[in-house]
Amino acid sequence: MNGENILTEVLTEDEEIILNLSDAKEIILTAEIIGNANVYDRAIIKRIGDLAQIQLKVWQWIDKISGK
């Protein structure tokens, strides 16, 4: 896969992985049940710039005061 790094690890409930991905713009984390790839959770983490962070905080503030 072009420009992608794939890491596969099996962890017990009290283990953790620490990754240094300083150049990554987007990280996709997928956790699945061993033996059943149809049961999974996925999180996408995107690095955003200062302006996008300000916009996000404004939208979060608007949501908070509007009671959503």
mmCIF file of the N, C-alpha and C atoms, coordinates in Angstrom:
data_MODEL
# 
_entry.id   MODEL 
# 
loop_
_atom_site.group_PDB 
_atom_site.id 
_atom_site.type_symbol 
_atom_site.label_atom_id 
_atom_site.label_alt_id 
_atom_site.label_comp_id 
_atom_site.label_asym_id 
_atom_site.label_entity_id 
_atom_site.label_seq_id 
_atom_site.pdbx_PDB_ins_code 
_atom_site.Cartn_x 
_atom_site.Cartn_y 
_atom_site.Cartn_z 
_atom_site.occupancy 
_atom_site.B_iso_or_equiv 
_atom_site.pdbx_formal_charge 
_atom_site.auth_seq_id 
_atom_site.auth_comp_id 
_atom_site.auth_asym_id 
_atom_site.auth_atom_id 
_atom_site.pdbx_PDB_model_num 
ATOM 1   N N  . MET A 1 1  ? 0.836   -1.172  0.000  1.00 0.00 ? 1  MET A N  1 
ATOM 2   C CA . MET A 1 1  ? 0.000   0.000   0.000  1.00 0.00 ? 1  MET A CA 1 
ATOM 3   C C  . MET A 1 1  ? 0.881   1.236   0.000  1.00 0.00 ? 1  MET A C  1 
ATOM 4   N N  . ASN A 1 2  ? 0.556   2.182   -0.796 1.00 0.00 ? 2  ASN A N  1 
ATOM 5   C CA . ASN A 1 2  ? 1.400   3.342   -1.031 1.00 0.00 ? 2  ASN A CA 1 
ATOM 6   C C  . ASN A 1 2  ? 1.433   4.279   0.171  1.00 0.00 ? 2  ASN A C  1 
ATOM 7   N N  . GLY A 1 3  ? 2.625   4.468   0.768  1.00 0.00 ? 3  GLY A N  1 
ATOM 8   C CA . GLY A 1 3  ? 2.796   5.405   1.865  1.00 0.00 ? 3  GLY A CA 1 
ATOM 9   C C  . GLY A 1 3  ? 2.172   4.969   3.175  1.00 0.00 ? 3  GLY A C  1 
ATOM 10  N N  . GLU A 1 4  ? 1.774   3.716   3.296  1.00 0.00 ? 4  GLU A N  1 
ATOM 11  C CA . GLU A 1 4  ? 1.127   3.240   4.510  1.00 0.00 ? 4  GLU A CA 1 
ATOM 12  C C  . GLU A 1 4  ? 2.050   2.301   5.268  1.00 0.00 ? 4  GLU A C  1 
ATOM 13  N N  . ASN A 1 5  ? 1.978   2.397   6.569  1.00 0.00 ? 5  ASN A N  1 
ATOM 14  C CA . ASN A 1 5  ? 2.648   1.440   7.444  1.00 0.00 ? 5  ASN A CA 1 
ATOM 15  C C  . ASN A 1 5  ? 1.579   0.672   8.176  1.00 0.00 ? 5  ASN A C  1 
ATOM 16  N N  . ILE A 1 6  ? 1.652   -0.639  8.140  1.00 0.00 ? 6  ILE A N  1 
ATOM 17  C CA . ILE A 1 6  ? 0.662   -1.474  8.811  1.00 0.00 ? 6  ILE A CA 1 
ATOM 18  C C  . ILE A 1 6  ? 1.363   -2.209  9.946  1.00 0.00 ? 6  ILE A C  1 
ATOM 19  N N  . LEU A 1 7  ? 0.818   -2.053  11.150 1.00 0.00 ? 7  LEU A N  1 
ATOM 20  C CA . LEU A 1 7  ? 1.345   -2.717  12.330 1.00 0.00 ? 7  LEU A CA 1 
ATOM 21  C C  . LEU A 1 7  ? 0.247   -3.622  12.870 1.00 0.00 ? 7  LEU A C  1 
ATOM 22  N N  . THR A 1 8  ? 0.555   -4.871  13.072 1.00 0.00 ? 8  THR A N  1 
ATOM 23  C CA . THR A 1 8  ? -0.409  -5.813  13.615 1.00 0.00 ? 8  THR A CA 1 
ATOM 24  C C  . THR A 1 8  ? 0.141   -6.333  14.934 1.00 0.00 ? 8  THR A C  1 
ATOM 25  N N  . GLU A 1 9  ? -0.620  -6.148  15.989 1.00 0.00 ? 9  GLU A N  1 
ATOM 26  C CA . GLU A 1 9  ? -0.217  -6.606  17.320 1.00 0.00 ? 9  GLU A CA 1 
ATOM 27  C C  . GLU A 1 9  ? -1.415  -7.230  18.019 1.00 0.00 ? 9  GLU A C  1 
ATOM 28  N N  . VAL A 1 10 ? -1.159  -8.231  18.814 1.00 0.00 ? 10 VAL A N  1 
ATOM 29  C CA . VAL A 1 10 ? -2.184  -8.810  19.680 1.00 0.00 ? 10 VAL A CA 1 
ATOM 30  C C  . VAL A 1 10 ? -1.836  -8.379  21.098 1.00 0.00 ? 10 VAL A C  1 
ATOM 31  N N  . LEU A 1 11 ? -2.818  -7.736  21.774 1.00 0.00 ? 11 LEU A N  1 
ATOM 32  C CA . LEU A 1 11 ? -2.578  -7.199  23.112 1.00 0.00 ? 11 LEU A CA 1 
ATOM 33  C C  . LEU A 1 11 ? -3.541  -7.805  24.120 1.00 0.00 ? 11 LEU A C  1 
ATOM 34  N N  . THR A 1 12 ? -3.052  -7.970  25.347 1.00 0.00 ? 12 THR A N  1 
ATOM 35  C CA . THR A 1 12 ? -3.962  -8.320  26.440 1.00 0.00 ? 12 THR A CA 1 
ATOM 36  C C  . THR A 1 12 ? -4.539  -7.018  26.972 1.00 0.00 ? 12 THR A C  1 
ATOM 37  N N  . GLU A 1 13 ? -5.491  -7.104  27.890 1.00 0.00 ? 13 GLU A N  1 
ATOM 38  C CA . GLU A 1 13 ? -6.193  -5.903  28.319 1.00 0.00 ? 13 GLU A CA 1 
ATOM 39  C C  . GLU A 1 13 ? -5.319  -4.905  29.068 1.00 0.00 ? 13 GLU A C  1 
ATOM 40  N N  . ASP A 1 14 ? -4.192  -5.309  29.618 1.00 0.00 ? 14 ASP A N  1 
ATOM 41  C CA . ASP A 1 14 ? -3.356  -4.359  30.355 1.00 0.00 ? 14 ASP A CA 1 
ATOM 42  C C  . ASP A 1 14 ? -2.059  -4.008  29.611 1.00 0.00 ? 14 ASP A C  1 
ATOM 43  N N  . GLU A 1 15 ? -2.000  -4.283  28.310 1.00 0.00 ? 15 GLU A N  1 
ATOM 44  C CA . GLU A 1 15 ? -0.845  -3.916  27.497 1.00 0.00 ? 15 GLU A CA 1 
ATOM 45  C C  . GLU A 1 15 ? -1.160  -2.663  26.687 1.00 0.00 ? 15 GLU A C  1 
ATOM 46  N N  . GLU A 1 16 ? -0.122  -1.985  26.243 1.00 0.00 ? 16 GLU A N  1 
ATOM 47  C CA . GLU A 1 16 ? -0.300  -0.815  25.383 1.00 0.00 ? 16 GLU A CA 1 
ATOM 48  C C  . GLU A 1 16 ? 0.828   -0.726  24.367 1.00 0.00 ? 16 GLU A C  1 
ATOM 49  N N  . ILE A 1 17 ? 0.554   -0.013  23.284 1.00 0.00 ? 17 ILE A N  1 
ATOM 50  C CA . ILE A 1 17 ? 1.555   0.250   22.251 1.00 0.00 ? 17 ILE A CA 1 
ATOM 51  C C  . ILE A 1 17 ? 1.763   1.760   22.203 1.00 0.00 ? 17 ILE A C  1 
ATOM 52  N N  . ILE A 1 18 ? 2.995   2.184   22.180 1.00 0.00 ? 18 ILE A N  1 
ATOM 53  C CA . ILE A 1 18 ? 3.320   3.599   22.021 1.00 0.00 ? 18 ILE A CA 1 
ATOM 54  C C  . ILE A 1 18 ? 4.057   3.735   20.693 1.00 0.00 ? 18 ILE A C  1 
ATOM 55  N N  . LEU A 1 19 ? 3.507   4.553   19.792 1.00 0.00 ? 19 LEU A N  1 
ATOM 56  C CA . LEU A 1 19 ? 4.090   4.755   18.465 1.00 0.00 ? 19 LEU A CA 1 
ATOM 57  C C  . LEU A 1 19 ? 4.539   6.200   18.318 1.00 0.00 ? 19 LEU A C  1 
ATOM 58  N N  . ASN A 1 20 ? 5.663   6.407   17.688 1.00 0.00 ? 20 ASN A N  1 
ATOM 59  C CA . ASN A 1 20 ? 6.121   7.753   17.358 1.00 0.00 ? 20 ASN A CA 1 
ATOM 60  C C  . ASN A 1 20 ? 5.875   7.953   15.863 1.00 0.00 ? 20 ASN A C  1 
ATOM 61  N N  . LEU A 1 21 ? 4.785   8.644   15.545 1.00 0.00 ? 21 LEU A N  1 
ATOM 62  C CA . LEU A 1 21 ? 4.385   8.860   14.159 1.00 0.00 ? 21 LEU A CA 1 
ATOM 63  C C  . LEU A 1 21 ? 4.396   10.356  13.857 1.00 0.00 ? 21 LEU A C  1 
ATOM 64  N N  . SER A 1 22 ? 5.523   10.994  14.076 1.00 0.00 ? 22 SER A N  1 
ATOM 65  C CA . SER A 1 22 ? 5.602   12.451  13.989 1.00 0.00 ? 22 SER A CA 1 
ATOM 66  C C  . SER A 1 22 ? 5.340   12.994  12.587 1.00 0.00 ? 22 SER A C  1 
ATOM 67  N N  . ASP A 1 23 ? 5.556   12.209  11.546 1.00 0.00 ? 23 ASP A N  1 
ATOM 68  C CA . ASP A 1 23 ? 5.345   12.697  10.181 1.00 0.00 ? 23 ASP A CA 1 
ATOM 69  C C  . ASP A 1 23 ? 3.953   12.356  9.633  1.00 0.00 ? 23 ASP A C  1 
ATOM 70  N N  . ALA A 1 24 ? 3.182   11.582  10.363 1.00 0.00 ? 24 ALA A N  1 
ATOM 71  C CA . ALA A 1 24 ? 1.884   11.129  9.862  1.00 0.00 ? 24 ALA A CA 1 
ATOM 72  C C  . ALA A 1 24 ? 0.860   12.257  9.887  1.00 0.00 ? 24 ALA A C  1 
ATOM 73  N N  . LYS A 1 25 ? 0.076   12.369  8.842  1.00 0.00 ? 25 LYS A N  1 
ATOM 74  C CA . LYS A 1 25 ? -1.022  13.334  8.767  1.00 0.00 ? 25 LYS A CA 1 
ATOM 75  C C  . LYS A 1 25 ? -2.328  12.703  9.222  1.00 0.00 ? 25 LYS A C  1 
ATOM 76  N N  . GLU A 1 26 ? -2.428  11.376  9.084  1.00 0.00 ? 26 GLU A N  1 
ATOM 77  C CA . GLU A 1 26 ? -3.638  10.653  9.460  1.00 0.00 ? 26 GLU A CA 1 
ATOM 78  C C  . GLU A 1 26 ? -3.247  9.272   9.963  1.00 0.00 ? 26 GLU A C  1 
ATOM 79  N N  . ILE A 1 27 ? -3.901  8.863   11.047 1.00 0.00 ? 27 ILE A N  1 
ATOM 80  C CA . ILE A 1 27 ? -3.663  7.538   11.612 1.00 0.00 ? 27 ILE A CA 1 
ATOM 81  C C  . ILE A 1 27 ? -5.012  6.846   11.727 1.00 0.00 ? 27 ILE A C  1 
ATOM 82  N N  . ILE A 1 28 ? -5.100  5.615   11.247 1.00 0.00 ? 28 ILE A N  1 
ATOM 83  C CA . ILE A 1 28 ? -6.320  4.829   11.365 1.00 0.00 ? 28 ILE A CA 1 
ATOM 84  C C  . ILE A 1 28 ? -6.023  3.655   12.293 1.00 0.00 ? 28 ILE A C  1 
ATOM 85  N N  . LEU A 1 29 ? -6.758  3.602   13.407 1.00 0.00 ? 29 LEU A N  1 
ATOM 86  C CA . LEU A 1 29 ? -6.605  2.519   14.366 1.00 0.00 ? 29 LEU A CA 1 
ATOM 87  C C  . LEU A 1 29 ? -7.811  1.602   14.246 1.00 0.00 ? 29 LEU A C  1 
ATOM 88  N N  . THR A 1 30 ? -7.566  0.322   14.114 1.00 0.00 ? 30 THR A N  1 
ATOM 89  C CA . THR A 1 30 ? -8.648  -0.653  14.043 1.00 0.00 ? 30 THR A CA 1 
ATOM 90  C C  . THR A 1 30 ? -8.375  -1.739  15.073 1.00 0.00 ? 30 THR A C  1 
ATOM 91  N N  . ALA A 1 31 ? -9.363  -2.015  15.910 1.00 0.00 ? 31 ALA A N  1 
ATOM 92  C CA . ALA A 1 31 ? -9.265  -3.088  16.897 1.00 0.00 ? 31 ALA A CA 1 
ATOM 93  C C  . ALA A 1 31 ? -10.364 -4.089  16.575 1.00 0.00 ? 31 ALA A C  1 
ATOM 94  N N  . GLU A 1 32 ? -9.983  -5.348  16.462 1.00 0.00 ? 32 GLU A N  1 
ATOM 95  C CA . GLU A 1 32 ? -10.984 -6.358  16.130 1.00 0.00 ? 32 GLU A CA 1 
ATOM 96  C C  . GLU A 1 32 ? -10.868 -7.545  17.076 1.00 0.00 ? 32 GLU A C  1 
ATOM 97  N N  . ILE A 1 33 ? -11.965 -8.274  17.165 1.00 0.00 ? 33 ILE A N  1 
ATOM 98  C CA . ILE A 1 33 ? -12.017 -9.490  17.980 1.00 0.00 ? 33 ILE A CA 1 
ATOM 99  C C  . ILE A 1 33 ? -11.195 -10.567 17.280 1.00 0.00 ? 33 ILE A C  1 
ATOM 100 N N  . ILE A 1 34 ? -10.319 -11.222 18.023 1.00 0.00 ? 34 ILE A N  1 
ATOM 101 C CA . ILE A 1 34 ? -9.524  -12.303 17.449 1.00 0.00 ? 34 ILE A CA 1 
ATOM 102 C C  . ILE A 1 34 ? -10.457 -13.423 17.012 1.00 0.00 ? 34 ILE A C  1 
ATOM 103 N N  . GLY A 1 35 ? -10.325 -13.816 15.761 1.00 0.00 ? 35 GLY A N  1 
ATOM 104 C CA . GLY A 1 35 ? -11.141 -14.893 15.226 1.00 0.00 ? 35 GLY A CA 1 
ATOM 105 C C  . GLY A 1 35 ? -12.431 -14.434 14.572 1.00 0.00 ? 35 GLY A C  1 
ATOM 106 N N  . ASN A 1 36 ? -12.742 -13.125 14.666 1.00 0.00 ? 36 ASN A N  1 
ATOM 107 C CA . ASN A 1 36 ? -13.962 -12.617 14.033 1.00 0.00 ? 36 ASN A CA 1 
ATOM 108 C C  . ASN A 1 36 ? -13.707 -11.186 13.563 1.00 0.00 ? 36 ASN A C  1 
ATOM 109 N N  . ALA A 1 37 ? -13.211 -11.050 12.349 1.00 0.00 ? 37 ALA A N  1 
ATOM 110 C CA . ALA A 1 37 ? -12.874 -9.732  11.800 1.00 0.00 ? 37 ALA A CA 1 
ATOM 111 C C  . ALA A 1 37 ? -14.110 -8.879  11.530 1.00 0.00 ? 37 ALA A C  1 
ATOM 112 N N  . ASN A 1 38 ? -15.303 -9.454  11.660 1.00 0.00 ? 38 ASN A N  1 
ATOM 113 C CA . ASN A 1 38 ? -16.534 -8.697  11.460 1.00 0.00 ? 38 ASN A CA 1 
ATOM 114 C C  . ASN A 1 38 ? -16.910 -7.860  12.679 1.00 0.00 ? 38 ASN A C  1 
ATOM 115 N N  . VAL A 1 39 ? -16.256 -8.087  13.819 1.00 0.00 ? 39 VAL A N  1 
ATOM 116 C CA . VAL A 1 39 ? -16.509 -7.320  15.035 1.00 0.00 ? 39 VAL A CA 1 
ATOM 117 C C  . VAL A 1 39 ? -15.279 -6.457  15.294 1.00 0.00 ? 39 VAL A C  1 
ATOM 118 N N  . TYR A 1 40 ? -15.437 -5.139  15.095 1.00 0.00 ? 40 TYR A N  1 
ATOM 119 C CA . TYR A 1 40 ? -14.285 -4.253  15.238 1.00 0.00 ? 40 TYR A CA 1 
ATOM 120 C C  . TYR A 1 40 ? -14.726 -2.832  15.579 1.00 0.00 ? 40 TYR A C  1 
ATOM 121 N N  . ASP A 1 41 ? -13.775 -2.045  16.062 1.00 0.00 ? 41 ASP A N  1 
ATOM 122 C CA . ASP A 1 41 ? -13.926 -0.606  16.253 1.00 0.00 ? 41 ASP A CA 1 
ATOM 123 C C  . ASP A 1 41 ? -12.830 0.063   15.451 1.00 0.00 ? 41 ASP A C  1 
ATOM 124 N N  . ARG A 1 42 ? -13.124 1.254   14.942 1.00 0.00 ? 42 ARG A N  1 
ATOM 125 C CA . ARG A 1 42 ? -12.131 1.989   14.157 1.00 0.00 ? 42 ARG A CA 1 
ATOM 126 C C  . ARG A 1 42 ? -12.142 3.450   14.587 1.00 0.00 ? 42 ARG A C  1 
ATOM 127 N N  . ALA A 1 43 ? -10.951 4.024   14.712 1.00 0.00 ? 43 ALA A N  1 
ATOM 128 C CA . ALA A 1 43 ? -10.804 5.441   15.027 1.00 0.00 ? 43 ALA A CA 1 
ATOM 129 C C  . ALA A 1 43 ? -9.850  6.052   14.005 1.00 0.00 ? 43 ALA A C  1 
ATOM 130 N N  . ILE A 1 44 ? -10.206 7.215   13.485 1.00 0.00 ? 44 ILE A N  1 
ATOM 131 C CA . ILE A 1 44 ? -9.346  7.935   12.543 1.00 0.00 ? 44 ILE A CA 1 
ATOM 132 C C  . ILE A 1 44 ? -8.880  9.212   13.234 1.00 0.00 ? 44 ILE A C  1 
ATOM 133 N N  . ILE A 1 45 ? -7.576  9.367   13.324 1.00 0.00 ? 45 ILE A N  1 
ATOM 134 C CA . ILE A 1 45 ? -6.975  10.533  13.961 1.00 0.00 ? 45 ILE A CA 1 
ATOM 135 C C  . ILE A 1 45 ? -6.298  11.342  12.864 1.00 0.00 ? 45 ILE A C  1 
ATOM 136 N N  . LYS A 1 46 ? -6.726  12.607  12.702 1.00 0.00 ? 46 LYS A N  1 
ATOM 137 C CA . LYS A 1 46 ? -6.157  13.480  11.680 1.00 0.00 ? 46 LYS A CA 1 
ATOM 138 C C  . LYS A 1 46 ? -5.490  14.680  12.328 1.00 0.00 ? 46 LYS A C  1 
ATOM 139 N N  . ARG A 1 47 ? -4.322  14.995  11.845 1.00 0.00 ? 47 ARG A N  1 
ATOM 140 C CA . ARG A 1 47 ? -3.614  16.180  12.311 1.00 0.00 ? 47 ARG A CA 1 
ATOM 141 C C  . ARG A 1 47 ? -4.165  17.384  11.550 1.00 0.00 ? 47 ARG A C  1 
ATOM 142 N N  . ILE A 1 48 ? -4.560  18.408  12.294 1.00 0.00 ? 48 ILE A N  1 
ATOM 143 C CA . ILE A 1 48 ? -5.128  19.588  11.650 1.00 0.00 ? 48 ILE A CA 1 
ATOM 144 C C  . ILE A 1 48 ? -4.308  20.818  12.019 1.00 0.00 ? 48 ILE A C  1 
ATOM 145 N N  . GLY A 1 49 ? -4.454  21.871  11.247 1.00 0.00 ? 49 GLY A N  1 
ATOM 146 C CA . GLY A 1 49 ? -3.716  23.103  11.478 1.00 0.00 ? 49 GLY A CA 1 
ATOM 147 C C  . GLY A 1 49 ? -4.386  23.994  12.511 1.00 0.00 ? 49 GLY A C  1 
ATOM 148 N N  . ASP A 1 50 ? -3.748  25.118  12.812 1.00 0.00 ? 50 ASP A N  1 
ATOM 149 C CA . ASP A 1 50 ? -4.237  26.046  13.825 1.00 0.00 ? 50 ASP A CA 1 
ATOM 150 C C  . ASP A 1 50 ? -5.622  26.594  13.500 1.00 0.00 ? 50 ASP A C  1 
ATOM 151 N N  . LEU A 1 51 ? -5.860  26.997  12.252 1.00 0.00 ? 51 LEU A N  1 
ATOM 152 C CA . LEU A 1 51 ? -7.151  27.551  11.870 1.00 0.00 ? 51 LEU A CA 1 
ATOM 153 C C  . LEU A 1 51 ? -8.261  26.513  12.052 1.00 0.00 ? 51 LEU A C  1 
ATOM 154 N N  . ALA A 1 52 ? -7.999  25.293  11.655 1.00 0.00 ? 52 ALA A N  1 
ATOM 155 C CA . ALA A 1 52 ? -8.996  24.231  11.804 1.00 0.00 ? 52 ALA A CA 1 
ATOM 156 C C  . ALA A 1 52 ? -9.274  23.956  13.280 1.00 0.00 ? 52 ALA A C  1 
ATOM 157 N N  . GLN A 1 53 ? -8.264  24.058  14.132 1.00 0.00 ? 53 GLN A N  1 
ATOM 158 C CA . GLN A 1 53 ? -8.469  23.862  15.568 1.00 0.00 ? 53 GLN A CA 1 
ATOM 159 C C  . GLN A 1 53 ? -9.354  24.958  16.145 1.00 0.00 ? 53 GLN A C  1 
ATOM 160 N N  . ILE A 1 54 ? -9.138  26.193  15.715 1.00 0.00 ? 54 ILE A N  1 
ATOM 161 C CA . ILE A 1 54 ? -9.966  27.311  16.169 1.00 0.00 ? 54 ILE A CA 1 
ATOM 162 C C  . ILE A 1 54 ? -11.407 27.110  15.710 1.00 0.00 ? 54 ILE A C  1 
ATOM 163 N N  . GLN A 1 55 ? -11.592 26.718  14.455 1.00 0.00 ? 55 GLN A N  1 
ATOM 164 C CA . GLN A 1 55 ? -12.940 26.466  13.937 1.00 0.00 ? 55 GLN A CA 1 
ATOM 165 C C  . GLN A 1 55 ? -13.634 25.359  14.737 1.00 0.00 ? 55 GLN A C  1 
ATOM 166 N N  . LEU A 1 56 ? -12.907 24.297  15.032 1.00 0.00 ? 56 LEU A N  1 
ATOM 167 C CA . LEU A 1 56 ? -13.468 23.192  15.798 1.00 0.00 ? 56 LEU A CA 1 
ATOM 168 C C  . LEU A 1 56 ? -13.906 23.660  17.178 1.00 0.00 ? 56 LEU A C  1 
ATOM 169 N N  . LYS A 1 57 ? -13.072 24.450  17.850 1.00 0.00 ? 57 LYS A N  1 
ATOM 170 C CA . LYS A 1 57 ? -13.421 24.947  19.179 1.00 0.00 ? 57 LYS A CA 1 
ATOM 171 C C  . LYS A 1 57 ? -14.651 25.842  19.132 1.00 0.00 ? 57 LYS A C  1 
ATOM 172 N N  . VAL A 1 58 ? -14.780 26.663  18.091 1.00 0.00 ? 58 VAL A N  1 
ATOM 173 C CA . VAL A 1 58 ? -15.955 27.519  17.948 1.00 0.00 ? 58 VAL A CA 1 
ATOM 174 C C  . VAL A 1 58 ? -17.199 26.667  17.771 1.00 0.00 ? 58 VAL A C  1 
ATOM 175 N N  . TRP A 1 59 ? -17.151 25.647  16.906 1.00 0.00 ? 59 TRP A N  1 
ATOM 176 C CA . TRP A 1 59 ? -18.306 24.772  16.693 1.00 0.00 ? 59 TRP A CA 1 
ATOM 177 C C  . TRP A 1 59 ? -18.657 24.001  17.960 1.00 0.00 ? 59 TRP A C  1 
ATOM 178 N N  . GLN A 1 60 ? -17.647 23.567  18.717 1.00 0.00 ? 60 GLN A N  1 
ATOM 179 C CA . GLN A 1 60 ? -17.907 22.866  19.975 1.00 0.00 ? 60 GLN A CA 1 
ATOM 180 C C  . GLN A 1 60 ? -18.581 23.802  20.976 1.00 0.00 ? 60 GLN A C  1 
ATOM 181 N N  . TRP A 1 61 ? -18.140 25.048  21.033 1.00 0.00 ? 61 TRP A N  1 
ATOM 182 C CA . TRP A 1 61 ? -18.733 26.042  21.925 1.00 0.00 ? 61 TRP A CA 1 
ATOM 183 C C  . TRP A 1 61 ? -20.184 26.304  21.532 1.00 0.00 ? 61 TRP A C  1 
ATOM 184 N N  . ILE A 1 62 ? -20.446 26.429  20.224 1.00 0.00 ? 62 ILE A N  1 
ATOM 185 C CA . ILE A 1 62 ? -21.820 26.665  19.739 1.00 0.00 ? 62 ILE A CA 1 
ATOM 186 C C  . ILE A 1 62 ? -22.710 25.472  20.106 1.00 0.00 ? 62 ILE A C  1 
ATOM 187 N N  . ASP A 1 63 ? -22.208 24.251  19.919 1.00 0.00 ? 63 ASP A N  1 
ATOM 188 C CA . ASP A 1 63 ? -22.971 23.058  20.276 1.00 0.00 ? 63 ASP A CA 1 
ATOM 189 C C  . ASP A 1 63 ? -23.281 23.047  21.786 1.00 0.00 ? 63 ASP A C  1 
ATOM 190 N N  . LYS A 1 64 ? -22.304 23.444  22.572 1.00 0.00 ? 64 LYS A N  1 
ATOM 191 C CA . LYS A 1 64 ? -22.471 23.433  24.035 1.00 0.00 ? 64 LYS A CA 1 
ATOM 192 C C  . LYS A 1 64 ? -23.541 24.427  24.473 1.00 0.00 ? 64 LYS A C  1 
ATOM 193 N N  . ILE A 1 65 ? -23.504 25.643  23.930 1.00 0.00 ? 65 ILE A N  1 
ATOM 194 C CA . ILE A 1 65 ? -24.472 26.645  24.376 1.00 0.00 ? 65 ILE A CA 1 
ATOM 195 C C  . ILE A 1 65 ? -25.862 26.414  23.781 1.00 0.00 ? 65 ILE A C  1 
ATOM 196 N N  . SER A 1 66 ? -25.917 25.684  22.664 1.00 0.00 ? 66 SER A N  1 
ATOM 197 C CA . SER A 1 66 ? -27.229 25.411  22.054 1.00 0.00 ? 66 SER A CA 1 
ATOM 198 C C  . SER A 1 66 ? -27.876 24.153  22.649 1.00 0.00 ? 66 SER A C  1 
ATOM 199 N N  . GLY A 1 67 ? -27.154 23.450  23.525 1.00 0.00 ? 67 GLY A N  1 
ATOM 200 C CA . GLY A 1 67 ? -27.733 22.297  24.201 1.00 0.00 ? 67 GLY A CA 1 
ATOM 201 C C  . GLY A 1 67 ? -27.744 21.019  23.396 1.00 0.00 ? 67 GLY A C  1 
ATOM 202 N N  . LYS A 1 68 ? -26.928 20.920  22.368 1.00 0.00 ? 68 LYS A N  1 
ATOM 203 C CA . LYS A 1 68 ? -26.902 19.699  21.544 1.00 0.00 ? 68 LYS A CA 1 
ATOM 204 C C  . LYS A 1 68 ? -26.132 18.604  22.237 1.00 0.00 ? 68 LYS A C  1 
# 
